[in-house]
Amino acid sequence: MKQGNMEAELAKLLERSGDRVRAVLNILVEAPYFYHTDNQELYFFLKRHRREFAEFFKQFYGWTLLMDGKCARVYKSEWYNQAISPATRTMFNFTRRDECLAFMMLLEFFEHQLEENGMTVEDRDNLRFRFGDLLGHVFRRFQESFPEKKESYSEDLVRARILKPIMPQLERYRFLMRITPPEDLSAGEDEIIYEALPAMYHYNGNALSRVIPELANDEQSASTREET
């Protein structure tokens, strides 16, 4: 779309639905992800006028609008204010190696669970899982990735030092949501239920693991074992 046409389309949209346009723009920058369950009316408005919003962000900010049936976000590829160091930026970012690995393993677990349950982003309900099942997957993957350091990655240590500390961050940035059990049901830690929110579909565990040497090497070894 040419710039003149884009500005005309945006002007018409603002004139017709200024309040909703401003609401959508604010929602998209107030949090990393805009879920259709946050406000279904505004989400459908964004979906209906996706082209106009995408052109707006591209033209004025150089951002990319990403959207599927459940989740919308704007992707910023470059940080312009170099006076703000990476350490002081408010953004989702694990810095410790084991935390990064655990996040990759969560994505692997998510993709495996989707496959086992025959689920896709088009399903109305989101995937739910037990904390204990996630712990089992992450523990196994650390054992496979660091066979010479198995004692350092016992199940108890993986639980206490790696997985439990990152769960609040995953909830804060809306990757996961902890499901509150009924008042008459007391659940142990392993029985806690989490819901995987739609942002999880925007990450590719297989692609990301290729840049993590520990996971890449382990996957290559697993592939070799399967071939033999």
C-alpha positions, 0 to 999 in steps of 0.5 A: 500500500502506498503511503498516501493511500495508507494515510487515507485509510488510517484517517478514515478508520480514525474518523469512524472508530477513533476510540477503538483505534486508540484502544487497540494501539494502547493495548498492543504496547501496554503488554507483550501480547494481546490475547483474544480473551483480553477483549474479544470486541477489540481483538476482532476489530484489530483482526478486521483492520489488520492491514491498516494497523500493520501498515501504521506500525511498519510506516511509523515505527518499523515494527511488524504486527504478528497475529493469529486467531488467539494472539497479537503482538508487535515485533521490534527488531531494533533498540534505538535508545542505546543509553538504556543498557540491555540489563535495564530494559523491561523485557522478557529475557533470561540471562543465565544459561540454565534458565535459557535452556529450561525455557527451550525445554518448556517449548519442547514440552509444549510442542510434544504435548500438542502433538500427543493431544492433537491440538493446534492454535485453532482449538478453542481451549488452551493446553493445560498440564501438570507441573510434575509432567513439565518437571519430568521433561526438563529433568530428563533433558538436563540429564541427557544434555549434561551426562557428565554432570548428572549430580548437578542436575538431580530432579530436586535441584532442577526443581528448586534452582532452575524451574521454580525460579522461572515460573513467576517470570513465565506467568508475569510475561503471560506465557503461562497461567497458574490455575487456582484449584477449587477451595475443597481440593488441596494439590501438591506442587507436582499436581499444580495445573498450568495453562499454556497461553497463546504466546507459546505458539509464537516460538519455535522450540526446534528452531531456537534449540539450534542456537543452543549448543547443549541442546543441538548436540544432544539432538544430534546424538539422539538422531544418531542413536535412532538411525543406528 
